[in-house]
Amino acid sequence: MPKNIDPQAVRRLAAQLRGLEVTEERAAQLAIEIARVNEAARAEGAKNDFNDQPTNFAVTLAVLAKR
């Protein structure tokens, strides 16, 4: 189950880390996308044995980013 991301936290972090002002609407959109990426990363991480194929995780994330 995806964890909810607080849109206000997205706004604060965008301002603090990147100096960006994000509208409430855009922050809500970004929060949904962040939750989706986090869920995919957790699911992929659970499938990987990093001792066998240490690059699988990075390759999978790159593929997901292109979707």
mmCIF file of the N, C-alpha and C atoms, coordinates in Angstrom:
data_MODEL
# 
_entry.id   MODEL 
# 
loop_
_atom_site.group_PDB 
_atom_site.id 
_atom_site.type_symbol 
_atom_site.label_atom_id 
_atom_site.label_alt_id 
_atom_site.label_comp_id 
_atom_site.label_asym_id 
_atom_site.label_entity_id 
_atom_site.label_seq_id 
_atom_site.pdbx_PDB_ins_code 
_atom_site.Cartn_x 
_atom_site.Cartn_y 
_atom_site.Cartn_z 
_atom_site.occupancy 
_atom_site.B_iso_or_equiv 
_atom_site.pdbx_formal_charge 
_atom_site.auth_seq_id 
_atom_site.auth_comp_id 
_atom_site.auth_asym_id 
_atom_site.auth_atom_id 
_atom_site.pdbx_PDB_model_num 
ATOM 1   N N  . MET A 1 1  ? 0.841  -1.181  0.000   1.00 0.00 ? 1  MET A N  1 
ATOM 2   C CA . MET A 1 1  ? 0.000  0.000   0.000   1.00 0.00 ? 1  MET A CA 1 
ATOM 3   C C  . MET A 1 1  ? 0.886  1.244   0.000   1.00 0.00 ? 1  MET A C  1 
ATOM 4   N N  . PRO A 1 2  ? 0.630  2.167   -0.919  1.00 0.00 ? 2  PRO A N  1 
ATOM 5   C CA . PRO A 1 2  ? 1.473  3.365   -0.983  1.00 0.00 ? 2  PRO A CA 1 
ATOM 6   C C  . PRO A 1 2  ? 1.281  4.248   0.243   1.00 0.00 ? 2  PRO A C  1 
ATOM 7   N N  . LYS A 1 3  ? 2.374  4.817   0.669   1.00 0.00 ? 3  LYS A N  1 
ATOM 8   C CA . LYS A 1 3  ? 2.305  5.759   1.784   1.00 0.00 ? 3  LYS A CA 1 
ATOM 9   C C  . LYS A 1 3  ? 2.001  7.140   1.220   1.00 0.00 ? 3  LYS A C  1 
ATOM 10  N N  . ASN A 1 4  ? 1.171  7.877   1.910   1.00 0.00 ? 4  ASN A N  1 
ATOM 11  C CA . ASN A 1 4  ? 0.835  9.229   1.463   1.00 0.00 ? 4  ASN A CA 1 
ATOM 12  C C  . ASN A 1 4  ? 1.999  10.169  1.716   1.00 0.00 ? 4  ASN A C  1 
ATOM 13  N N  . ILE A 1 5  ? 2.201  11.064  0.787   1.00 0.00 ? 5  ILE A N  1 
ATOM 14  C CA . ILE A 1 5  ? 3.212  12.103  0.912   1.00 0.00 ? 5  ILE A CA 1 
ATOM 15  C C  . ILE A 1 5  ? 2.479  13.422  1.129   1.00 0.00 ? 5  ILE A C  1 
ATOM 16  N N  . ASP A 1 6  ? 2.902  14.177  2.108   1.00 0.00 ? 6  ASP A N  1 
ATOM 17  C CA . ASP A 1 6  ? 2.268  15.452  2.443   1.00 0.00 ? 6  ASP A CA 1 
ATOM 18  C C  . ASP A 1 6  ? 2.652  16.516  1.415   1.00 0.00 ? 6  ASP A C  1 
ATOM 19  N N  . PRO A 1 7  ? 1.674  17.038  0.667   1.00 0.00 ? 7  PRO A N  1 
ATOM 20  C CA . PRO A 1 7  ? 1.982  18.077  -0.320  1.00 0.00 ? 7  PRO A CA 1 
ATOM 21  C C  . PRO A 1 7  ? 2.653  19.311  0.292   1.00 0.00 ? 7  PRO A C  1 
ATOM 22  N N  . GLN A 1 8  ? 2.310  19.640  1.522   1.00 0.00 ? 8  GLN A N  1 
ATOM 23  C CA . GLN A 1 8  ? 2.944  20.793  2.167   1.00 0.00 ? 8  GLN A CA 1 
ATOM 24  C C  . GLN A 1 8  ? 4.427  20.523  2.424   1.00 0.00 ? 8  GLN A C  1 
ATOM 25  N N  . ALA A 1 9  ? 4.752  19.267  2.729   1.00 0.00 ? 9  ALA A N  1 
ATOM 26  C CA . ALA A 1 9  ? 6.156  18.905  2.899   1.00 0.00 ? 9  ALA A CA 1 
ATOM 27  C C  . ALA A 1 9  ? 6.900  19.043  1.572   1.00 0.00 ? 9  ALA A C  1 
ATOM 28  N N  . VAL A 1 10 ? 6.232  18.685  0.484   1.00 0.00 ? 10 VAL A N  1 
ATOM 29  C CA . VAL A 1 10 ? 6.839  18.847  -0.840  1.00 0.00 ? 10 VAL A CA 1 
ATOM 30  C C  . VAL A 1 10 ? 7.143  20.320  -1.090  1.00 0.00 ? 10 VAL A C  1 
ATOM 31  N N  . ARG A 1 11 ? 6.212  21.175  -0.755  1.00 0.00 ? 11 ARG A N  1 
ATOM 32  C CA . ARG A 1 11 ? 6.417  22.618  -0.942  1.00 0.00 ? 11 ARG A CA 1 
ATOM 33  C C  . ARG A 1 11 ? 7.587  23.126  -0.110  1.00 0.00 ? 11 ARG A C  1 
ATOM 34  N N  . ARG A 1 12 ? 7.630  22.706  1.157   1.00 0.00 ? 12 ARG A N  1 
ATOM 35  C CA . ARG A 1 12 ? 8.718  23.146  2.039   1.00 0.00 ? 12 ARG A CA 1 
ATOM 36  C C  . ARG A 1 12 ? 10.074 22.657  1.545   1.00 0.00 ? 12 ARG A C  1 
ATOM 37  N N  . LEU A 1 13 ? 10.129 21.392  1.159   1.00 0.00 ? 13 LEU A N  1 
ATOM 38  C CA . LEU A 1 13 ? 11.400 20.837  0.693   1.00 0.00 ? 13 LEU A CA 1 
ATOM 39  C C  . LEU A 1 13 ? 11.845 21.464  -0.623  1.00 0.00 ? 13 LEU A C  1 
ATOM 40  N N  . ALA A 1 14 ? 10.918 21.722  -1.515  1.00 0.00 ? 14 ALA A N  1 
ATOM 41  C CA . ALA A 1 14 ? 11.274 22.376  -2.781  1.00 0.00 ? 14 ALA A CA 1 
ATOM 42  C C  . ALA A 1 14 ? 11.875 23.751  -2.503  1.00 0.00 ? 14 ALA A C  1 
ATOM 43  N N  . ALA A 1 15 ? 11.284 24.463  -1.553  1.00 0.00 ? 15 ALA A N  1 
ATOM 44  C CA . ALA A 1 15 ? 11.786 25.792  -1.212  1.00 0.00 ? 15 ALA A CA 1 
ATOM 45  C C  . ALA A 1 15 ? 13.141 25.709  -0.509  1.00 0.00 ? 15 ALA A C  1 
ATOM 46  N N  . GLN A 1 16 ? 13.255 24.811  0.456   1.00 0.00 ? 16 GLN A N  1 
ATOM 47  C CA . GLN A 1 16 ? 14.486 24.704  1.239   1.00 0.00 ? 16 GLN A CA 1 
ATOM 48  C C  . GLN A 1 16 ? 15.649 24.139  0.431   1.00 0.00 ? 16 GLN A C  1 
ATOM 49  N N  . LEU A 1 17 ? 15.377 23.100  -0.340  1.00 0.00 ? 17 LEU A N  1 
ATOM 50  C CA . LEU A 1 17 ? 16.458 22.394  -1.021  1.00 0.00 ? 17 LEU A CA 1 
ATOM 51  C C  . LEU A 1 17 ? 16.804 22.964  -2.389  1.00 0.00 ? 17 LEU A C  1 
ATOM 52  N N  . ARG A 1 18 ? 15.805 23.521  -3.069  1.00 0.00 ? 18 ARG A N  1 
ATOM 53  C CA . ARG A 1 18 ? 16.033 23.987  -4.437  1.00 0.00 ? 18 ARG A CA 1 
ATOM 54  C C  . ARG A 1 18 ? 15.698 25.456  -4.662  1.00 0.00 ? 18 ARG A C  1 
ATOM 55  N N  . GLY A 1 19 ? 15.143 26.103  -3.649  1.00 0.00 ? 19 GLY A N  1 
ATOM 56  C CA . GLY A 1 19 ? 14.756 27.499  -3.816  1.00 0.00 ? 19 GLY A CA 1 
ATOM 57  C C  . GLY A 1 19 ? 13.597 27.673  -4.781  1.00 0.00 ? 19 GLY A C  1 
ATOM 58  N N  . LEU A 1 20 ? 12.747 26.652  -4.892  1.00 0.00 ? 20 LEU A N  1 
ATOM 59  C CA . LEU A 1 20 ? 11.619 26.688  -5.823  1.00 0.00 ? 20 LEU A CA 1 
ATOM 60  C C  . LEU A 1 20 ? 10.316 26.961  -5.085  1.00 0.00 ? 20 LEU A C  1 
ATOM 61  N N  . GLU A 1 21 ? 9.487  27.773  -5.701  1.00 0.00 ? 21 GLU A N  1 
ATOM 62  C CA . GLU A 1 21 ? 8.132  27.976  -5.180  1.00 0.00 ? 21 GLU A CA 1 
ATOM 63  C C  . GLU A 1 21 ? 7.204  27.076  -5.973  1.00 0.00 ? 21 GLU A C  1 
ATOM 64  N N  . VAL A 1 22 ? 6.492  26.213  -5.269  1.00 0.00 ? 22 VAL A N  1 
ATOM 65  C CA . VAL A 1 22 ? 5.588  25.256  -5.893  1.00 0.00 ? 22 VAL A CA 1 
ATOM 66  C C  . VAL A 1 22 ? 4.170  25.575  -5.445  1.00 0.00 ? 22 VAL A C  1 
ATOM 67  N N  . THR A 1 23 ? 3.247  25.618  -6.393  1.00 0.00 ? 23 THR A N  1 
ATOM 68  C CA . THR A 1 23 ? 1.850  25.882  -6.038  1.00 0.00 ? 23 THR A CA 1 
ATOM 69  C C  . THR A 1 23 ? 1.286  24.690  -5.274  1.00 0.00 ? 23 THR A C  1 
ATOM 70  N N  . GLU A 1 24 ? 0.196  24.926  -4.567  1.00 0.00 ? 24 GLU A N  1 
ATOM 71  C CA . GLU A 1 24 ? -0.442 23.833  -3.830  1.00 0.00 ? 24 GLU A CA 1 
ATOM 72  C C  . GLU A 1 24 ? -0.887 22.727  -4.773  1.00 0.00 ? 24 GLU A C  1 
ATOM 73  N N  . GLU A 1 25 ? -1.427 23.117  -5.926  1.00 0.00 ? 25 GLU A N  1 
ATOM 74  C CA . GLU A 1 25 ? -1.890 22.129  -6.905  1.00 0.00 ? 25 GLU A CA 1 
ATOM 75  C C  . GLU A 1 25 ? -0.721 21.278  -7.419  1.00 0.00 ? 25 GLU A C  1 
ATOM 76  N N  . ARG A 1 26 ? 0.379  21.934  -7.762  1.00 0.00 ? 26 ARG A N  1 
ATOM 77  C CA . ARG A 1 26 ? 1.548  21.202  -8.264  1.00 0.00 ? 26 ARG A CA 1 
ATOM 78  C C  . ARG A 1 26 ? 2.163  20.340  -7.167  1.00 0.00 ? 26 ARG A C  1 
ATOM 79  N N  . ALA A 1 27 ? 2.171  20.823  -5.936  1.00 0.00 ? 27 ALA A N  1 
ATOM 80  C CA . ALA A 1 27 ? 2.699  20.034  -4.825  1.00 0.00 ? 27 ALA A CA 1 
ATOM 81  C C  . ALA A 1 27 ? 1.880  18.759  -4.633  1.00 0.00 ? 27 ALA A C  1 
ATOM 82  N N  . ALA A 1 28 ? 0.573  18.862  -4.798  1.00 0.00 ? 28 ALA A N  1 
ATOM 83  C CA . ALA A 1 28 ? -0.290 17.683  -4.682  1.00 0.00 ? 28 ALA A CA 1 
ATOM 84  C C  . ALA A 1 28 ? 0.022  16.682  -5.791  1.00 0.00 ? 28 ALA A C  1 
ATOM 85  N N  . GLN A 1 29 ? 0.259  17.177  -7.009  1.00 0.00 ? 29 GLN A N  1 
ATOM 86  C CA . GLN A 1 29 ? 0.627  16.297  -8.121  1.00 0.00 ? 29 GLN A CA 1 
ATOM 87  C C  . GLN A 1 29 ? 1.970  15.623  -7.854  1.00 0.00 ? 29 GLN A C  1 
ATOM 88  N N  . LEU A 1 30 ? 2.925  16.398  -7.397  1.00 0.00 ? 30 LEU A N  1 
ATOM 89  C CA . LEU A 1 30 ? 4.253  15.854  -7.100  1.00 0.00 ? 30 LEU A CA 1 
ATOM 90  C C  . LEU A 1 30 ? 4.196  14.827  -5.979  1.00 0.00 ? 30 LEU A C  1 
ATOM 91  N N  . ALA A 1 31 ? 3.364  15.073  -4.984  1.00 0.00 ? 31 ALA A N  1 
ATOM 92  C CA . ALA A 1 31 ? 3.238  14.140  -3.859  1.00 0.00 ? 31 ALA A CA 1 
ATOM 93  C C  . ALA A 1 31 ? 2.745  12.779  -4.339  1.00 0.00 ? 31 ALA A C  1 
ATOM 94  N N  . ILE A 1 32 ? 1.805  12.771  -5.264  1.00 0.00 ? 32 ILE A N  1 
ATOM 95  C CA . ILE A 1 32 ? 1.301  11.516  -5.825  1.00 0.00 ? 32 ILE A CA 1 
ATOM 96  C C  . ILE A 1 32 ? 2.415  10.798  -6.581  1.00 0.00 ? 32 ILE A C  1 
ATOM 97  N N  . GLU A 1 33 ? 3.165  11.548  -7.366  1.00 0.00 ? 33 GLU A N  1 
ATOM 98  C CA . GLU A 1 33 ? 4.257  10.958  -8.146  1.00 0.00 ? 33 GLU A CA 1 
ATOM 99  C C  . GLU A 1 33 ? 5.371  10.429  -7.236  1.00 0.00 ? 33 GLU A C  1 
ATOM 100 N N  . ILE A 1 34 ? 5.697  11.173  -6.199  1.00 0.00 ? 34 ILE A N  1 
ATOM 101 C CA . ILE A 1 34 ? 6.723  10.727  -5.246  1.00 0.00 ? 34 ILE A CA 1 
ATOM 102 C C  . ILE A 1 34 ? 6.279  9.436   -4.569  1.00 0.00 ? 34 ILE A C  1 
ATOM 103 N N  . ALA A 1 35 ? 5.025  9.365   -4.180  1.00 0.00 ? 35 ALA A N  1 
ATOM 104 C CA . ALA A 1 35 ? 4.507  8.150   -3.547  1.00 0.00 ? 35 ALA A CA 1 
ATOM 105 C C  . ALA A 1 35 ? 4.592  6.968   -4.509  1.00 0.00 ? 35 ALA A C  1 
ATOM 106 N N  . ARG A 1 36 ? 4.296  7.189   -5.786  1.00 0.00 ? 36 ARG A N  1 
ATOM 107 C CA . ARG A 1 36 ? 4.353  6.127   -6.790  1.00 0.00 ? 36 ARG A CA 1 
ATOM 108 C C  . ARG A 1 36 ? 5.786  5.618   -6.961  1.00 0.00 ? 36 ARG A C  1 
ATOM 109 N N  . VAL A 1 37 ? 6.720  6.548   -7.071  1.00 0.00 ? 37 VAL A N  1 
ATOM 110 C CA . VAL A 1 37 ? 8.129  6.165   -7.243  1.00 0.00 ? 37 VAL A CA 1 
ATOM 111 C C  . VAL A 1 37 ? 8.644  5.453   -5.988  1.00 0.00 ? 37 VAL A C  1 
ATOM 112 N N  . ASN A 1 38 ? 8.274  5.949   -4.820  1.00 0.00 ? 38 ASN A N  1 
ATOM 113 C CA . ASN A 1 38 ? 8.702  5.310   -3.573  1.00 0.00 ? 38 ASN A CA 1 
ATOM 114 C C  . ASN A 1 38 ? 8.189  3.878   -3.491  1.00 0.00 ? 38 ASN A C  1 
ATOM 115 N N  . GLU A 1 39 ? 6.925  3.682   -3.871  1.00 0.00 ? 39 GLU A N  1 
ATOM 116 C CA . GLU A 1 39 ? 6.336  2.346   -3.826  1.00 0.00 ? 39 GLU A CA 1 
ATOM 117 C C  . GLU A 1 39 ? 7.074  1.412   -4.789  1.00 0.00 ? 39 GLU A C  1 
ATOM 118 N N  . ALA A 1 40 ? 7.358  1.889   -5.990  1.00 0.00 ? 40 ALA A N  1 
ATOM 119 C CA . ALA A 1 40 ? 8.078  1.069   -6.970  1.00 0.00 ? 40 ALA A CA 1 
ATOM 120 C C  . ALA A 1 40 ? 9.482  0.741   -6.474  1.00 0.00 ? 40 ALA A C  1 
ATOM 121 N N  . ALA A 1 41 ? 10.142 1.713   -5.874  1.00 0.00 ? 41 ALA A N  1 
ATOM 122 C CA . ALA A 1 41 ? 11.494 1.481   -5.361  1.00 0.00 ? 41 ALA A CA 1 
ATOM 123 C C  . ALA A 1 41 ? 11.487 0.464   -4.224  1.00 0.00 ? 41 ALA A C  1 
ATOM 124 N N  . ARG A 1 42 ? 10.518 0.567   -3.328  1.00 0.00 ? 42 ARG A N  1 
ATOM 125 C CA . ARG A 1 42 ? 10.429 -0.405  -2.229  1.00 0.00 ? 42 ARG A CA 1 
ATOM 126 C C  . ARG A 1 42 ? 10.149 -1.804  -2.761  1.00 0.00 ? 42 ARG A C  1 
ATOM 127 N N  . ALA A 1 43 ? 9.237  -1.914  -3.723  1.00 0.00 ? 43 ALA A N  1 
ATOM 128 C CA . ALA A 1 43 ? 8.895  -3.225  -4.283  1.00 0.00 ? 43 ALA A CA 1 
ATOM 129 C C  . ALA A 1 43 ? 10.096 -3.839  -4.997  1.00 0.00 ? 43 ALA A C  1 
ATOM 130 N N  . GLU A 1 44 ? 10.803 -3.035  -5.763  1.00 0.00 ? 44 GLU A N  1 
ATOM 131 C CA . GLU A 1 44 ? 11.968 -3.549  -6.482  1.00 0.00 ? 44 GLU A CA 1 
ATOM 132 C C  . GLU A 1 44 ? 13.082 -3.913  -5.514  1.00 0.00 ? 44 GLU A C  1 
ATOM 133 N N  . GLY A 1 45 ? 13.280 -3.096  -4.517  1.00 0.00 ? 45 GLY A N  1 
ATOM 134 C CA . GLY A 1 45 ? 14.303 -3.385  -3.520  1.00 0.00 ? 45 GLY A CA 1 
ATOM 135 C C  . GLY A 1 45 ? 14.048 -4.692  -2.797  1.00 0.00 ? 45 GLY A C  1 
ATOM 136 N N  . ALA A 1 46 ? 12.788 -4.998  -2.554  1.00 0.00 ? 46 ALA A N  1 
ATOM 137 C CA . ALA A 1 46 ? 12.436 -6.239  -1.868  1.00 0.00 ? 46 ALA A CA 1 
ATOM 138 C C  . ALA A 1 46 ? 12.735 -7.469  -2.725  1.00 0.00 ? 46 ALA A C  1 
ATOM 139 N N  . LYS A 1 47 ? 12.744 -7.296  -4.054  1.00 0.00 ? 47 LYS A N  1 
ATOM 140 C CA . LYS A 1 47 ? 12.995 -8.418  -4.961  1.00 0.00 ? 47 LYS A CA 1 
ATOM 141 C C  . LYS A 1 47 ? 14.478 -8.658  -5.210  1.00 0.00 ? 47 LYS A C  1 
ATOM 142 N N  . ASN A 1 48 ? 15.287 -7.660  -4.994  1.00 0.00 ? 48 ASN A N  1 
ATOM 143 C CA . ASN A 1 48 ? 16.695 -7.746  -5.361  1.00 0.00 ? 48 ASN A CA 1 
ATOM 144 C C  . ASN A 1 48 ? 17.556 -8.332  -4.260  1.00 0.00 ? 48 ASN A C  1 
ATOM 145 N N  . ASP A 1 49 ? 18.529 -9.103  -4.689  1.00 0.00 ? 49 ASP A N  1 
ATOM 146 C CA . ASP A 1 49 ? 19.614 -9.523  -3.830  1.00 0.00 ? 49 ASP A CA 1 
ATOM 147 C C  . ASP A 1 49 ? 20.834 -8.761  -4.332  1.00 0.00 ? 49 ASP A C  1 
ATOM 148 N N  . PHE A 1 50 ? 21.208 -7.735  -3.630  1.00 0.00 ? 50 PHE A N  1 
ATOM 149 C CA . PHE A 1 50 ? 22.257 -6.840  -4.109  1.00 0.00 ? 50 PHE A CA 1 
ATOM 150 C C  . PHE A 1 50 ? 23.615 -7.529  -4.222  1.00 0.00 ? 50 PHE A C  1 
ATOM 151 N N  . ASN A 1 51 ? 23.796 -8.653  -3.550  1.00 0.00 ? 51 ASN A N  1 
ATOM 152 C CA . ASN A 1 51 ? 25.046 -9.381  -3.679  1.00 0.00 ? 51 ASN A CA 1 
ATOM 153 C C  . ASN A 1 51 ? 25.150 -10.086 -5.034  1.00 0.00 ? 51 ASN A C  1 
ATOM 154 N N  . ASP A 1 52 ? 24.009 -10.476 -5.609  1.00 0.00 ? 52 ASP A N  1 
ATOM 155 C CA . ASP A 1 52 ? 24.010 -11.171 -6.892  1.00 0.00 ? 52 ASP A CA 1 
ATOM 156 C C  . ASP A 1 52 ? 24.085 -10.211 -8.073  1.00 0.00 ? 52 ASP A C  1 
ATOM 157 N N  . GLN A 1 53 ? 23.236 -9.193  -8.064  1.00 0.00 ? 53 GLN A N  1 
ATOM 158 C CA . GLN A 1 53 ? 23.153 -8.256  -9.189  1.00 0.00 ? 53 GLN A CA 1 
ATOM 159 C C  . GLN A 1 53 ? 23.062 -6.820  -8.657  1.00 0.00 ? 53 GLN A C  1 
ATOM 160 N N  . PRO A 1 54 ? 24.170 -6.230  -8.275  1.00 0.00 ? 54 PRO A N  1 
ATOM 161 C CA . PRO A 1 54 ? 24.121 -4.905  -7.649  1.00 0.00 ? 54 PRO A CA 1 
ATOM 162 C C  . PRO A 1 54 ? 23.595 -3.802  -8.558  1.00 0.00 ? 54 PRO A C  1 
ATOM 163 N N  . THR A 1 55 ? 23.581 -4.005  -9.878  1.00 0.00 ? 55 THR A N  1 
ATOM 164 C CA . THR A 1 55 ? 23.104 -2.942  -10.772 1.00 0.00 ? 55 THR A CA 1 
ATOM 165 C C  . THR A 1 55 ? 21.625 -3.065  -11.117 1.00 0.00 ? 55 THR A C  1 
ATOM 166 N N  . ASN A 1 56 ? 20.977 -4.167  -10.770 1.00 0.00 ? 56 ASN A N  1 
ATOM 167 C CA . ASN A 1 56 ? 19.570 -4.340  -11.133 1.00 0.00 ? 56 ASN A CA 1 
ATOM 168 C C  . ASN A 1 56 ? 18.687 -3.216  -10.608 1.00 0.00 ? 56 ASN A C  1 
ATOM 169 N N  . PHE A 1 57 ? 18.908 -2.807  -9.399  1.00 0.00 ? 57 PHE A N  1 
ATOM 170 C CA . PHE A 1 57 ? 18.063 -1.778  -8.794  1.00 0.00 ? 57 PHE A CA 1 
ATOM 171 C C  . PHE A 1 57 ? 18.155 -0.471  -9.576  1.00 0.00 ? 57 PHE A C  1 
ATOM 172 N N  . ALA A 1 58 ? 19.352 -0.041  -9.873  1.00 0.00 ? 58 ALA A N  1 
ATOM 173 C CA . ALA A 1 58 ? 19.526 1.214   -10.620 1.00 0.00 ? 58 ALA A CA 1 
ATOM 174 C C  . ALA A 1 58 ? 18.942 1.107   -12.024 1.00 0.00 ? 58 ALA A C  1 
ATOM 175 N N  . VAL A 1 59 ? 19.125 -0.012  -12.676 1.00 0.00 ? 59 VAL A N  1 
ATOM 176 C CA . VAL A 1 59 ? 18.580 -0.209  -14.023 1.00 0.00 ? 59 VAL A CA 1 
ATOM 177 C C  . VAL A 1 59 ? 17.057 -0.170  -13.972 1.00 0.00 ? 59 VAL A C  1 
ATOM 178 N N  . THR A 1 60 ? 16.469 -0.823  -12.999 1.00 0.00 ? 60 THR A N  1 
ATOM 179 C CA . THR A 1 60 ? 15.008 -0.831  -12.876 1.00 0.00 ? 60 THR A CA 1 
ATOM 180 C C  . THR A 1 60 ? 14.474 0.567   -12.628 1.00 0.00 ? 60 THR A C  1 
ATOM 181 N N  . LEU A 1 61 ? 15.130 1.329   -11.765 1.00 0.00 ? 61 LEU A N  1 
ATOM 182 C CA . LEU A 1 61 ? 14.685 2.700   -11.514 1.00 0.00 ? 61 LEU A CA 1 
ATOM 183 C C  . LEU A 1 61 ? 14.778 3.543   -12.779 1.00 0.00 ? 61 LEU A C  1 
ATOM 184 N N  . ALA A 1 62 ? 15.816 3.352   -13.564 1.00 0.00 ? 62 ALA A N  1 
ATOM 185 C CA . ALA A 1 62 ? 15.958 4.098   -14.817 1.00 0.00 ? 62 ALA A CA 1 
ATOM 186 C C  . ALA A 1 62 ? 14.828 3.751   -15.773 1.00 0.00 ? 62 ALA A C  1 
ATOM 187 N N  . VAL A 1 63 ? 14.458 2.485   -15.840 1.00 0.00 ? 63 VAL A N  1 
ATOM 188 C CA . VAL A 1 63 ? 13.353 2.067   -16.703 1.00 0.00 ? 63 VAL A CA 1 
ATOM 189 C C  . VAL A 1 63 ? 12.044 2.661   -16.218 1.00 0.00 ? 63 VAL A C  1 
ATOM 190 N N  . LEU A 1 64 ? 11.804 2.641   -14.909 1.00 0.00 ? 64 LEU A N  1 
ATOM 191 C CA . LEU A 1 64 ? 10.581 3.206   -14.357 1.00 0.00 ? 64 LEU A CA 1 
ATOM 192 C C  . LEU A 1 64 ? 10.504 4.712   -14.608 1.00 0.00 ? 64 LEU A C  1 
ATOM 193 N N  . ALA A 1 65 ? 11.634 5.379   -14.583 1.00 0.00 ? 65 ALA A N  1 
ATOM 194 C CA . ALA A 1 65 ? 11.641 6.830   -14.792 1.00 0.00 ? 65 ALA A CA 1 
ATOM 195 C C  . ALA A 1 65 ? 11.222 7.194   -16.204 1.00 0.00 ? 65 ALA A C  1 
ATOM 196 N N  . LYS A 1 66 ? 11.411 6.286   -17.138 1.00 0.00 ? 66 LYS A N  1 
ATOM 197 C CA . LYS A 1 66 ? 11.058 6.550   -18.535 1.00 0.00 ? 66 LYS A CA 1 
ATOM 198 C C  . LYS A 1 66 ? 9.578  6.302   -18.828 1.00 0.00 ? 66 LYS A C  1 
ATOM 199 N N  . ARG A 1 67 ? 8.852  5.697   -17.896 1.00 0.00 ? 67 ARG A N  1 
ATOM 200 C CA . ARG A 1 67 ? 7.415  5.407   -18.116 1.00 0.00 ? 67 ARG A CA 1 
ATOM 201 C C  . ARG A 1 67 ? 6.580  6.639   -18.024 1.00 0.00 ? 67 ARG A C  1 
# 
